[in-house]
Amino acid sequence: MRASSPHINPTGVTHEIDRDALRAVLDEVAKHDGGHRWSSVVPGGQRATAADVAALLDEEQALRPTRFVFLWGDDGDLIGVGTYALKVRHSFPFDGFPVIARAFVRPRYRCQGHYRSLLAARVAACREEVGEALRGIHLGTSNPAVAGAASAFQVIGEECLQSSVVVTAYLAFSTALADELVDDLHSVASSCGEALTLEAIARRIQRCGIGRRGYDVINALANNIEATTGFQVRAHSLAWSQLFELLEAIPVIHGESP
Ligand SMILES: CC(C)(COP(=O)(O)OP(=O)(O)OC[C@H]1O[C@@H](n2cnc3c(N)ncnc32)[C@H](O)[C@@H]1OP(=O)(O)O)[C@@H](O)C(=O)NCCC(=O)NCCS
């Protein structure tokens, strides 16, 4: 990899694990980005080793079935690395909900739009691998650059974390999921006001998401619909049960959670 090369044009995305590239990334994360999750992999002040790369790969796989994307400049220099997974957790019960996970753009290539390329490459990979079964792509971030690039994603909550950092949860809803969220309320929508309200939220969901405390809103509506009409939203609708399951798996803040 070249020593320095600002304003390089990215020409290549590769998917095979490149351990040398990851070693270089770990060195730069440790040096420049103490807050990044990968910064804890390398003991303070030391250079990354092959064992550190193996530990990083193990850690990512333990969390979820993780894949890597490498973004290269036209002179062969590494610009950045991103990860994605086809499930938010190994145990998540539904297919079709991949997650855009970690990202790192090397400091000398930042603020040139490369995160957008890394995001686009991972969204394309999710679409290709999941195909027509795609229901929604999840992304969580506290970083304004990531949020700024994720204009196709809608806010679905705030992630429930131990730290004080506010991580916003996003979902890029597929049209199929958004349509089913509306259609599955059809039989009950005319008989109760809460069902009409939930249907209205579903109609806007691809544009507006459900907002930062949206879980509480849709959960209360679903409970009230059941109490009023006996119609169980989750049991009746695969789409609603998938959305609730995803929000609970992330998990987003709801009820009494901090
Ligand atoms: C976060 C990170 C990936 C962004 O990479 P980048 O290549 O510099 O980002 P981009 O240049 O593609 O910027 C993406 C968008 O956010 C905007 N942006 C960049 N920095 C921003 C900031 N601090 N505040 C608000 N918007 C910002 C850019 O203007 C761009 O929007 P535009 O294309 O409409 O102009 C990079 O800074 C990084 O690797 N940081 C350390 C690791 C990290 O925090 N990763 C977070 C995900 S795990």
The ligand as a Gaussian input file, in Angstrom:
#p B3LYP/6-31G(d) Opt

LIG

0 1
 C      -16.948000       8.107000       9.520000
 C      -16.078000       7.884000       8.276000
 C      -16.259000       6.449000       7.808000
 C      -16.544000       8.860000       7.182000
 O      -15.775000       8.604000       6.023000
 P      -15.515000       9.740000       4.917000
 O      -15.027000       9.052000       3.696000
 O      -14.684000      10.802000       5.498000
 O      -16.989000      10.291000       4.706000
 P      -17.520000      10.969000       3.376000
 O      -16.485000      11.943000       2.869000
 O      -18.004000       9.943000       2.409000
 O      -18.743000      11.780000       3.966000
 C      -20.066000      11.264000       3.895000
 C      -21.018000      12.434000       3.987000
 O      -21.004000      12.979000       5.306000
 C      -20.619000      14.336000       5.281000
 N      -19.736000      14.541000       6.426000
 C      -18.444000      14.186000       6.564000
 N      -17.993000      14.494000       7.778000
 C      -19.042000      15.056000       8.431000
 C      -19.220000      15.603000       9.731000
 N      -18.240000      15.613000      10.639000
 N      -20.429000      16.108000      10.047000
 C      -21.447000      16.098000       9.172000
 N      -21.338000      15.588000       7.926000
 C      -20.149000      15.083000       7.577000
 C      -19.890000      14.517000       3.986000
 O      -19.997000      15.866000       3.574000
 C      -20.612000      13.560000       3.074000
 O      -21.801000      14.102000       2.565000
 P      -21.808000      14.722000       1.073000
 O      -21.313000      13.626000       0.176000
 O      -23.227000      15.080000       0.872000
 O      -20.871000      15.874000       1.119000
 C      -14.575000       8.190000       8.590000
 O      -14.483000       9.477000       9.130000
 C      -13.972000       7.178000       9.555000
 O      -13.510000       6.133000       9.152000
 N      -13.964000       7.520000      10.869000
 C      -13.401000       6.633000      11.895000
 C      -14.195000       5.364000      12.053000
 C      -15.672000       5.605000      12.343000
 O      -16.058000       6.489000      13.096000
 N      -16.543000       4.806000      11.715000
 C      -17.972000       4.951000      11.869000
 C      -18.738000       3.767000      11.434000
 S      -18.327000       2.319000      12.408000

